[in-house]
Each structure stands twice: as C-alpha cells, then as structure tokens.
Amino acid sequence: MITLDIAEVSRRSGMPASTLRFYEERRLIKSVGRHGLRRLFESSVLQQLSLIALARAGGFTLDDIAAMFAPDGRPKIDRKQMLKKADQLDTAIRHLKAMQNGLRHVAACPAPNHLECPQFRRMLGLAGAGRFSPYGTTGRRAKQKRPTRR
C-alpha cells in the first residue's frame, strides 16, 4: 500500500489541505494514519478527489457525492441519479441560453427606450413573476387553450 501525506495529496490534487481535512470530516475521504501530525492517505484518494471535483463541477451536493462511494471508498455511481442531474443541467442550459439571447436583443434593440421594446417588456414580466431563472421555467409561455365556441 502506497501512502501519501496530506501535503503530497494537496500538491497532486491541487486542493488545499483544509479542503482535504473538511472532506475527511464529511467522510468523503479517509486517512489511514498519521506520520507525526500529518495525515496519511492511500494513493487511491487521488482518484476519489478527482471524482469529487468532477461531481462538484456537475453541481452535485456533498451529500450526493458521499452517496457515490461505497464504504470501502470505491465509486458507487447511481446511473439514474446521473440522468436526473443531466436533465437538470439541460434545463439550466436552456434557461441560460434564453437569458443570453434576451440580453443580446436588449443590447442591439433599436427601440429608443427599452421599455418600448416588446421583447424587453416580456422579459421584465417573466423576471417579475420569477420565471426567468436558470433553474426555474424556460420563460416560454405555456400554450393557452383557445376558448371553445358553442
């Protein structure tokens, strides 16, 4: 078993020692002993830290990430959870794209006053209703049913 002290793990992973201690406290990683005052980790901790970094970049919480490890520290990834997160990211991307397009329109809008621009006014209405958010609805209006004539 190859062990690395906390300073070496920090250097190789790019994570500060304080983060490593925090992750150990949260039981995301586990030290295997000490050399003096320095914690020692198995070299496999580097792979665990890479998975943690990837999951954090994907928007997973630390509790979600903790569930991605078996008790022995090996990855135990729930594929359904990955698909759910991918769907959430798709939704966020659609919302951010809508915001990006709206901002580009506002920047180039020929209206002398932005309040005269129908698209800007629509964006204001959506934002005021809490519907123009990366994690809310798309900002698209739901298709309204036409009243039936009798």
C-alpha positions in Angstrom: 0.0 0.0 0.0 1.4 3.3 -1.1 0.6 6.2 1.3 0.9 9.9 0.8 1.0 12.6 3.4 -1.6 15.4 3.3 0.9 17.8 1.8 1.6 15.4 -1.1 -2.1 14.8 -1.7 -2.7 18.5 -1.6 0.1 19.1 -4.1 -1.0 16.3 -6.5 -4.7 17.1 -6.3 -4.4 20.9 -6.3 -6.7 21.0 -3.3 -5.7 22.9 -0.1 -5.1 20.8 3.0 -8.0 22.5 4.7 -10.3 21.1 1.9 -8.9 17.6 2.4 -9.5 17.8 6.2 -13.0 19.1 5.5 -13.7 16.2 3.1 -12.4 13.8 5.7 -14.6 15.3 8.3 -17.6 14.9 5.9 -16.5 11.2 5.4 -15.9 11.7 1.7 -12.3 10.5 2.1 -10.5 8.6 4.8 -7.0 8.9 6.2 -5.2 5.7 7.1 -3.0 7.0 9.8 -0.5 9.7 10.7 3.1 10.4 10.4 3.7 12.8 13.3 0.9 15.4 12.9 0.4 14.8 9.2 -2.5 12.7 8.0 -1.6 9.8 5.7 -3.8 8.7 2.8 -3.7 5.8 0.4 -2.8 6.8 -3.1 -6.3 5.8 -4.3 -7.5 9.0 -2.5 -6.4 10.9 -5.6 -9.0 9.1 -7.7 -11.6 9.8 -5.1 -10.7 13.5 -5.1 -11.0 13.6 -8.9 -14.5 12.1 -8.7 -15.4 14.6 -6.0 -14.1 17.5 -8.2 -16.0 16.2 -11.2 -19.2 15.8 -9.2 -18.8 19.3 -7.7 -18.3 20.8 -11.2 -21.5 19.0 -12.2 -23.5 20.6 -9.4 -23.8 17.7 -7.0 -24.0 18.4 -3.3 -21.5 16.9 -0.9 -24.3 14.7 0.4 -24.9 13.5 -3.2 -21.2 12.9 -3.6 -20.9 10.9 -0.3 -23.5 8.5 -1.7 -21.3 8.0 -4.7 -18.8 6.0 -2.6 -19.1 2.5 -1.2 -17.9 2.1 2.4 -14.5 1.0 1.1 -14.1 4.2 -0.9 -14.7 2.8 -4.3 -17.1 4.6 -6.7 -20.7 3.5 -6.5 -22.4 5.7 -9.0 -26.2 5.7 -9.4 -26.9 5.9 -13.1 -30.5 7.2 -12.6 -29.1 10.0 -10.4 -26.6 10.9 -13.2 -29.5 11.0 -15.8 -31.6 13.2 -13.4 -28.6 15.6 -13.0 -28.1 15.7 -16.8 -31.7 16.6 -17.3 -31.4 19.4 -14.7 -28.3 20.7 -16.5 -30.2 20.6 -19.8 -32.9 22.7 -18.2 -30.4 25.2 -16.8 -28.7 25.4 -20.2 -32.0 26.2 -21.9 -32.7 28.9 -19.4 -29.2 30.4 -19.6 -29.5 30.4 -23.4 -32.8 32.2 -23.3 -31.2 34.8 -21.0 -28.2 35.1 -23.3 -30.5 35.7 -26.3 -32.6 38.2 -24.4 -29.5 40.2 -23.3 -28.2 40.2 -26.9 -31.5 41.5 -28.1 -31.6 44.2 -25.4 -28.1 45.3 -26.3 -28.9 45.6 -30.0 -32.6 46.7 -29.7 -33.4 49.7 -32.0 -36.1 51.0 -29.7 -35.2 54.4 -28.3 -36.2 53.3 -24.8 -36.0 49.7 -23.7 -39.4 50.0 -22.1 -40.8 50.5 -25.6 -39.4 47.1 -26.7 -42.0 44.3 -26.6 -39.3 41.7 -26.0 -37.7 43.6 -23.2 -41.1 44.1 -21.6 -41.9 40.4 -21.9 -38.5 39.6 -20.2 -39.4 42.1 -17.4 -42.7 40.4 -16.9 -41.2 36.9 -16.7 -38.5 38.1 -14.3 -41.1 39.8 -12.1 -43.0 36.6 -12.0 -39.9 34.6 -11.0 -39.9 32.7 -14.3 -36.7 33.9 -15.8 -34.2 31.9 -13.9 -31.6 29.3 -14.9 -33.4 26.8 -12.5 -37.0 27.9 -13.0 -39.1 27.6 -16.1 -37.9 28.3 -19.6 -39.6 31.6 -19.7 -41.7 30.4 -22.6 -45.4 31.0 -22.2 -47.4 27.8 -21.9 -49.7 27.3 -24.8 -53.0 28.7 -23.8 -56.1 26.9 -24.8 -58.4 28.9 -27.0 -61.9 29.3 -25.7 -64.2 26.9 -27.4 -67.2 28.4 -29.2 -70.6 27.0 -28.5 
